[in-house]
Every structure is written in C-alpha cells, then in structure tokens.
C-alpha cells in the first residue's frame, strides 16, 4: 500500500527545543488582564449564559463540573451540542472553529455524514452492542493489519489506557521481565503503573496523586530525545534482570509537545533489540493521523506492540486497541485455540469491540485512506503554523509555533517544557511553582481564543482535519491576530 503522510517536511527538533528553552527563561507573556476581563464579561458573561447555568448545576453532582479534562476551560466550561466538519456550536448558538477535534480522532472532521449513515444503519438493525461476535470486528481488525506492517493481529479494547495496561502485561509475559521504561513526560493513560513521569520529564511519582509509591517499583522514565539516558537505564535494568518493554510516543511526549529528532525512534528500536526489550509504540494520537501506516511507518520502525485509540472508533466510544506481531499477541488469545499453550494476559471489557465502535472505525479508516484526508489535514496545518509564526514575528513575541503534520503546537508559556533534575532536588519546588503559574496563563490564552471562536486543546495544541478548507485560513488567522495583538509581558 502506498502511504501518504501528513508531514511534508519534518521539523528541526533541536531548533524548536532551543526556542522552547528560551521561552521558559523569559518572563510570562499572556493576554492583558484588562482584555481577559473584557472577554470574561462581554463574551462569556453575556453570550454563554446557558452554558454557565448548566455548569452551575452540574458542579453540584459532577466533580469539577465536567467528566474529562479536555472539557475544562477558563472561566467555565462551555456546553456544546453540535459538531459538524470544522465547526462546533455551543448551546447558546455560538459557532467555533474546532481545533480540539475531540482530542485528535476526527481526521475527517466532526461527525462525517458517510460514517454517520453507516452507524444509523447498524442501530436500526443490530443495536450498539451485543456482547457477541460481529462481522465488523474482523473487518476493522483486518483494515488495521493491512495498513500497518508491524500489526499482524489486533485486539479491540475500550480505551487507550486499557490498551497500555494490556501491552505491558503482554510484554512481561513474553520477556519474563518486569521492568518498564517510558519516555519522560509522555502520557500512556492513567493506570497506576504508568502514571509515572507524566507531563514533566523527571517528575517521577509527583504527579500521581492517589497512587502508592511502591506501585512504581518496576517503572522508570528516560529523558525524551536522549538515547544515552535510555541506554543507561536499559543497562541498569539488565543488572536487575532485564527490561520487559520500552514505551514510546513516536513524535515526542504529549503528542510532540517536546519534539524528538527524526532518527530518534530508530535509535530507540536499535537499543530495544540490543537489550532484549519489546518496543511498544503508542499511536493513540499518531495512528491514522500521521499516515495510514502510522507514525511508525513515517519513521521507519517496526515495534513489537502498538497501542491504538482515538480514531479507530471514528470518534465514537470504545476507542482503544492493541496490535502487534503474532509471537506476542498470542498472549492475548482466547476462544478458538486459546486454551493453555501460553500464559494469558488478564484483559477484558464487555463493551470492547462493540458493533457501533467497529462499524464507525472501519468506515472512518476507509474514507480517510480513499479521500486523502491525512495529507490534506497536514498541508492545512503547515499553512496554519506558517501564519501563526508570522503573527508571532509581527508582535515580537517569544511564543513558539510548530507542527508535526496535523498536530500543531502554539506554545505561549512553556508550561510543559520544564523538566525536573533529581540531582538538584532544591529546584523541584521552583519547577512545580513555575509550571503552575504558566499553566494558569496558558488557560487564560485558551479563554481568549475561545472568545474569538477558536477551540483549542488547553490553549496550546491544535489538531487540524480534512474538513478545513483554504478559504477558512484568513478568518482563522485574523482571530488569532486579535488575541496576539493584546498580549503583554506580565512580569
């Protein structure tokens, strides 16, 4: 299969990292407090009253007022009731450009009619779930296996978190080793053992509230884009019995927020082979967004196990899965021929591989491939990033804009670029304090974008889709211009 990728030219990770290093050395630049107050009063206060009333009620019965972190925004979460292509609409009738894209899965755009039609047909006959085998379980699995060379078998799960949990269990059974190495700052779901080193490289257990520290006995992190650090950890683990797996986000932690060199992934794979560890590639965001063969196809690696999420259910619930080479996937087998030839990883999920998820996922992947959605979304992201960089230069701001295909970053505070050096423990409180302050201003920037009709992920990340058209770009950039023209140094 000939693949078309979302990435036209891969970024210079070293250059981007230098800019991000410089960003966190500078004072915080953010939306002027007076302008933020105007947005709060004139937009959110007057034009989003129905959302505010709903949240005021919801906060009494839902912790924090929302069910998932993506829904939070300053000064209060908005309630959305319509998604169509490149647009979202809130309950007050306000229209927005959708750069959240449900966290990444909607490569075709939100609620594509062709997929919706197939889902409705299913609901009129089978219903959303039966708990038994459905033909589209096979069709979706075959589509994924046909698209990604390293995936010879595929098992649907309920979420990316579940797929990550299953992957480390398989790796431990296959290698008979216990230890897991993950890239610092990467998010591989919220399970106990993997809630380690998230968001901030070097943070270890400090961000994992509610998890006993002993849960991390066999988990460690390595610094992003640092093969020497990874080899040091692999060598140390070898002295303790060995490493079961290395977990990798191929574009860098948090969807490439801290980008890695083009050849970094191949270096990780080489070290895995040298030290007998399985390579687990987390393609929850990158899979079918960077290319039909995943980011692994773009970077030229062949992981042993691949974690899927987001797009494989076409934006519908039940978006998770684990794929890989047969010699390792056999540890997940059940049913026919699944007796006792090998120990089996304990995984489950009554609603996994529900017909509604598999139908939506299958037709979404087919249309993504047939329509050329991946390179279209990537080209739009290239032009958007170029426009954002022109605005940054126009207003002489220290901000950093870059993209890996259709994953765009507009970093205004550097809140996620910090790292903790445990050789200098006195710096840890300073780092946590700085990230907290910068995260707050990142949310304020996100509020300004929202008031200008642009929905982002946490005010710092933007996903594009094939629903975006060239004619939309001037209007989008004008909205960003209105925000960036009102930025000042906060001191």
C-alpha positions in Angstrom: 0.0 0.0 0.0 1.4 3.4 -1.0 1.2 5.7 2.0 0.7 9.5 2.1 1.8 11.2 5.2 0.6 14.3 7.0 4.2 15.5 7.4 5.7 17.3 4.4 9.0 18.3 6.0 10.0 17.1 9.4 10.8 19.8 11.9 14.2 20.6 13.2 13.7 19.3 16.8 16.9 20.9 18.0 16.0 24.3 16.8 12.4 24.1 18.2 13.8 22.9 21.6 16.2 25.9 21.7 13.2 28.2 21.2 11.3 26.4 23.9 14.3 26.6 26.3 14.5 30.4 25.6 10.7 30.7 26.2 10.8 29.4 29.8 13.8 31.7 30.6 11.7 34.7 29.7 9.0 36.4 31.8 5.5 35.2 31.2 3.7 36.8 28.2 0.0 36.5 28.2 -3.3 38.2 27.4 -3.6 41.6 29.0 -5.6 41.3 32.3 -7.9 44.1 31.1 -8.6 42.3 27.8 -9.2 39.0 29.6 -11.7 40.7 31.9 -13.5 42.1 28.9 -13.7 38.6 27.3 -15.0 37.2 30.6 -17.7 39.9 31.0 -18.7 40.6 27.4 -18.3 37.2 25.8 -18.6 34.5 28.5 -20.8 36.6 30.7 -23.3 37.7 28.1 -23.1 35.3 25.2 -22.6 32.0 27.1 -25.3 32.3 29.7 -26.9 28.9 29.0 -23.6 27.2 29.4 -22.9 29.0 32.6 -26.3 28.0 34.0 -25.7 24.3 33.1 -22.3 24.3 34.7 -23.6 25.9 37.8 -26.0 23.0 38.2 -23.5 20.3 37.0 -20.8 21.2 39.5 -23.2 20.1 42.3 -23.3 16.5 41.0 -20.2 16.1 38.8 -16.8 16.6 40.5 -15.3 19.8 38.9 -18.4 20.2 36.8 -17.1 18.1 33.8 -16.4 14.5 33.1 -13.0 14.8 31.5 -10.1 17.2 31.5 -10.4 18.3 27.8 -13.8 19.9 28.7 -12.4 22.4 31.2 -11.7 25.9 30.1 -11.4 29.3 31.8 -13.6 30.9 33.2 -16.0 28.0 33.0 -16.6 25.0 30.6 -18.9 25.6 27.7 -21.6 23.1 26.7 -21.6 22.1 23.1 -24.5 20.4 21.3 -23.5 20.3 17.7 -20.3 19.2 15.8 -20.1 19.5 12.0 -16.9 19.3 9.9 -14.6 22.0 11.1 -17.1 23.7 13.4 -18.5 23.3 16.9 -21.6 25.0 18.2 -22.4 25.7 21.9 -25.9 25.6 23.5 -26.1 29.4 23.1 -25.7 29.1 19.4 -22.1 30.4 19.1 -20.0 28.9 16.3 -16.4 27.9 16.8 -13.5 26.6 14.7 -12.8 23.1 16.1 -9.1 22.6 16.7 -9.7 20.3 19.6 -11.1 17.6 17.3 -12.3 15.5 20.3 -8.6 15.2 21.3 -7.4 14.1 17.9 -9.6 11.3 16.5 -11.6 13.2 13.9 -9.2 13.3 11.0 -12.2 13.6 8.6 -13.7 16.3 10.6 -16.5 16.0 13.2 -19.5 13.8 12.5 -18.9 13.0 8.8 -22.2 12.1 7.1 -20.8 9.0 5.4 -19.8 7.4 8.7 -22.9 8.6 10.5 -25.1 6.9 7.8 -23.4 3.5 8.4 -23.8 3.9 12.2 -27.5 4.7 11.8 -28.0 1.6 9.6 -26.3 -0.5 12.3 -28.5 1.0 15.1 -31.7 0.2 13.0 -30.7 -3.5 12.9 -28.2 -4.8 15.4 -28.0 -2.1 18.0 -24.9 -0.6 19.6 -23.7 -3.8 21.4 -24.5 -7.5 21.8 -21.6 -8.9 23.7 -21.1 -11.4 20.9 -19.0 -11.6 17.7 -19.9 -9.1 14.9 -18.5 -9.1 11.4 -17.1 -5.6 11.7 -14.8 -6.8 14.5 -13.0 -8.7 11.8 -13.3 -6.0 9.1 -11.8 -3.3 11.4 -9.0 -5.6 12.6 -8.1 -6.6 9.1 -8.1 -3.0 7.9 -5.7 -2.1 10.7 -3.5 -5.1 10.0 -3.5 -4.4 6.3 -2.5 -0.8 6.9 0.3 -1.2 9.4 3.1 -3.7 8.6 4.1 -4.5 12.2 0.5 -5.3 13.2 -0.2 -8.9 12.4 -3.0 -9.3 14.9 -5.3 -6.8 16.6 -7.4 -6.8 19.8 -10.0 -4.1 20.4 -10.3 -2.6 23.9 -12.3 0.1 25.5 -9.7 2.9 25.6 -6.1 3.8 25.1 -5.5 3.5 28.8 -6.7 -0.1 28.7 -4.5 -0.9 25.7 -1.5 0.5 27.5 -2.3 -1.8 30.5 -2.7 -4.8 28.2 0.6 -4.0 26.4 2.8 -4.1 29.5 1.1 -7.3 30.7 1.9 -8.9 27.3 5.4 -7.6 27.4 6.1 -9.1 30.8 4.7 -12.5 29.8 6.7 -12.5 26.6 10.0 -11.5 28.0 9.6 -12.8 31.5 10.9 -9.5 32.7 9.1 -7.0 34.9 10.6 -3.6 34.3 9.1 -0.9 32.0 10.8 2.2 30.7 8.7 5.0 29.4 9.6 8.4 27.8 9.5 11.1 30.5 6.6 13.5 30.1 4.6 11.0 28.0 1.0 10.1 28.8 0.2 6.4 28.5 -3.1 6.5 30.2 -3.9 6.8 33.9 -3.3 3.3 35.2 -1.3 3.0 38.5 1.9 1.8 37.0 2.0 4.2 34.1 1.0 7.4 36.0 4.7 8.0 36.3 6.8 10.7 34.8 3.8 12.3 33.2 3.7 15.9 31.8 7.0 16.9 33.2 10.1 14.7 32.4 11.7 13.7 35.6 8.6 14.2 37.7 8.5 10.5 38.6 5.6 9.9 41.1 5.0 13.6 41.9 2.0 13.9 39.5 0.4 10.6 40.5 -1.8 11.5 43.4 -3.6 8.6 45.0 -1.1 6.0 43.7 1.1 4.3 46.4 4.8 4.9 45.5 5.5 1.2 45.7 3.4 0.7 42.5 6.3 2.2 40.6 8.8 -0.4 41.7 9.2 -1.7 38.1 8.5 1.6 36.2 11.1 4.2 35.3 11.4 7.0 32.7 14.1 8.2 30.3 14.6 11.7 29.0 13.0 12.5 25.7 15.3 12.5 22.7 18.2 11.2 24.8 19.4 7.8 23.6 22.3 7.9 26.1 19.9 8.2 29.0 17.8 5.4 27.6 20.8 3.1 27.3 21.9 3.9 30.8 18.5 2.8 32.1 18.5 -0.3 30.0 22.0 -1.2 31.2 21.0 -0.7 34.8 17.8 -2.8 34.4 19.9 -5.6 32.8 21.8 -5.9 36.0 18.4 -6.3 37.8 17.1 -9.0 35.4 16.1 -7.1 32.3 13.6 -4.7 30.7 10.2 -6.0 29.5 9.4 -3.0 27.3 10.2 0.5 26.3 7.2 2.7 25.7 7.5 5.4 23.0 5.4 8.2 21.7 7.0 8.5 18.3 6.7 12.3 17.8 7.6 13.0 21.4 5.8 13.2 24.7 2.3 14.7 24.8 1.8 14.5 21.1 5.1 16.0 20.3 4.9 18.9 22.8 8.6 18.2 23.3 9.7 17.1 19.8 12.3 14.4 19.1 14.8 14.1 16.2 13.7 12.3 13.1 16.1 9.4 13.8 15.4 9.1 17.5 12.7 6.3 17.1 15.1 4.2 15.1 17.7 4.6 17.8 15.2 3.5 20.4 14.3 0.4 18.4 18.0 -0.5 18.0 18.5 -0.3 21.7 15.5 -2.4 22.4 16.9 -5.1 20.1 20.3 -4.9 21.8 18.9 -5.2 25.3 16.0 -7.7 24.6 13.2 -5.3 25.4 10.0 -5.1 23.4 9.3 -1.8 21.7 5.8 -0.5 22.4 4.7 2.3 20.1 1.9 4.5 21.5 0.0 5.6 18.4 -3.2 6.7 20.2 -2.9 10.2 18.6 -0.5 9.5 15.7 -2.1 6.4 14.3 -4.0 7.2 11.1 -3.3 10.9 11.7 0.4 10.9 10.6 -0.2 8.2 8.0 -2.2 5.1 7.2 0.9 3.2 8.3 1.1 5.3 11.5 4.0 7.4 12.7 6.0 4.1 12.8 5.7 3.9 9.0 6.9 7.5 8.7 9.9 7.0 11.0 10.7 3.5 9.5 10.4 1.4 12.7 8.8 -1.9 13.4 7.5 -2.0 17.0 6.6 -5.3 18.6 3.3 -3.9 20.0 1.3 -0.9 19.0 -1.3 1.0 21.1 -4.3 2.4 19.4 -7.1 4.8 20.4 -9.0 7.8 19.2 -9.6 7.3 15.5 -10.0 3.5 15.4 -13.6 4.0 16.6 -14.1 7.0 14.3 -14.7 9.4 17.2 -17.3 7.0 18.7 -16.9 5.5 22.2 -14.8 2.3 22.7 -11.7 3.7 21.1 -8.8 1.6 22.1 -6.9 -1.4 20.9 -3.6 -3.3 20.9 -1.9 -4.7 17.9 1.4 -6.4 17.2 3.3 -9.3 16.0 1.8 -12.8 16.3 4.5 -14.1 18.6 3.5 -11.5 21.2 -0.2 -11.2 20.5 -0.6 -14.9 21.3 -0.5 -13.9 25.0 -3.9 -12.3 24.4 -5.6 -15.1 22.7 -8.9 -16.5 23.9 -11.7 -18.5 22.3 -10.6 -20.8 19.4 -7.2 -22.3 20.1 -6.8 -20.2 23.2 -6.5 -23.0 25.8 -3.3 -23.2 27.7 -0.4 -23.2 25.3 0.8 -19.9 26.7 0.0 -17.9 29.8 -2.6 -15.4 29.1 -2.6 -11.7 30.0 -5.7 -10.8 32.1 -7.6 -8.3 30.0 -11.3 -7.8 29.5 -14.1 -5.4 28.6 -17.7 -6.3 28.0 -18.2 -3.2 25.7 -14.9 -3.6 23.9 -15.3 -4.2 20.1 -18.9 -3.1 20.3 -20.5 -3.2 16.8 -21.1 0.6 16.9 -17.3 1.2 17.5 -16.2 -1.2 14.9 -18.6 -0.1 12.2 -17.6 3.6 12.8 -13.9 2.8 12.9 -13.9 0.6 9.8 -15.7 3.2 7.6 -13.7 6.1 9.0 -10.4 4.4 8.2 -11.6 3.5 4.7 -12.7 7.1 4.0 -9.5 8.5 5.4 -7.5 6.4 3.0 -9.7 6.9 0.0 -10.2 10.6 0.4 -6.6 11.5 1.1 -7.6 13.1 4.4 -4.3 12.7 6.1 -2.1 14.8 3.7 -4.9 17.3 3.3 -5.1 17.9 7.1 -1.3 18.1 7.2 -1.0 20.7 4.5 -3.6 22.9 6.2 -1.6 22.6 9.4 1.6 23.6 7.6 -0.1 26.8 6.4 -1.7 27.5 9.8 1.6 27.1 11.5 3.3 29.4 9.0 0.6 32.0 9.6 0.9 31.7 13.4 4.7 32.2 13.1 4.1 35.4 11.0 1.9 36.7 13.8 4.5 35.9 16.4 7.1 37.8 14.4 4.6 40.7 13.8 4.1 41.3 17.5 7.7 40.3 18.5 6.5 37.7 21.0 8.6 34.8 22.4 6.0 32.2 21.5 6.9 29.0 19.6 4.7 27.5 16.9 5.5 24.3 15.2 3.7 21.2 13.9 4.2 17.5 13.1 1.7 17.0 10.3 -1.8 17.8 11.5 -0.7 18.1 15.2 0.0 21.8 15.8 1.5 23.5 18.8 1.3 27.1 19.8 3.3 27.3 23.0 2.9 30.7 24.7 4.2 29.9 28.2 6.4 26.8 28.0 4.4 25.2 30.9 5.0 21.7 29.5 8.7 22.3 28.6 10.0 22.1 32.1 12.0 19.1 33.4 13.0 18.1 36.9 16.6 17.3 37.7 16.7 15.0 40.7 20.4 15.7 41.2 19.3 19.2 42.2 16.3 18.5 44.5 16.2 22.1 45.7 14.9 23.1 42.3 11.8 20.8 42.4 9.5 23.3 44.3 10.6 26.1 41.9 9.8 24.0 38.9 6.3 23.0 40.2 5.5 26.6 41.1 6.6 27.9 37.7 4.6 25.3 35.8 1.6 26.1 37.8 1.8 29.8 37.1 2.4 29.3 33.4 -0.3 26.7 33.1 -2.8 29.3 34.5 -1.7 31.8 31.8 -2.0 29.1 29.2 -5.6 28.7 30.3 -6.1 32.4 30.0 -4.8 32.4 26.4 -7.2 29.5 25.7 -10.1 31.5 27.0 -9.1 34.4 24.7 -9.0 32.0 21.7 -12.4 30.6 22.8 -14.0 34.1 23.0 -12.7 34.7 19.4 -14.4 31.5 18.2 -11.4 29.1 18.3 -11.5 25.9 20.4 -8.0 24.5 21.2 -6.6 21.8 23.5 -5.6 23.6 26.7 -4.8 26.8 24.8 -1.6 25.2 23.4 -2.4 22.4 20.9 -4.4 22.4 17.7 -5.5 19.4 15.6 -6.5 20.0 12.0 -8.7 17.8 9.9 -9.6 17.3 6.3 -12.7 19.4 6.9 -10.6 22.6 6.9 -10.5 24.5 3.6 -8.0 27.1 2.4 -10.8 29.7 2.4 -11.1 29.4 6.2 -7.5 30.3 6.9 -7.6 34.1 6.6 -10.5 34.3 9.1 -8.8 31.9 11.5 -5.6 33.9 11.5 -7.5 37.2 11.9 -9.0 35.7 15.1 -5.6 34.7 16.4 -4.3 38.2 15.4 -6.9 39.9 17.6 -5.7 37.8 20.6 -1.9 38.1 20.0 -2.2 41.9 19.5 -3.4 42.1 23.1 -0.5 40.1 24.7 1.9 41.8 27.1 4.7 40.8 29.4 3.2 40.1 32.8 6.5 40.4 34.7 
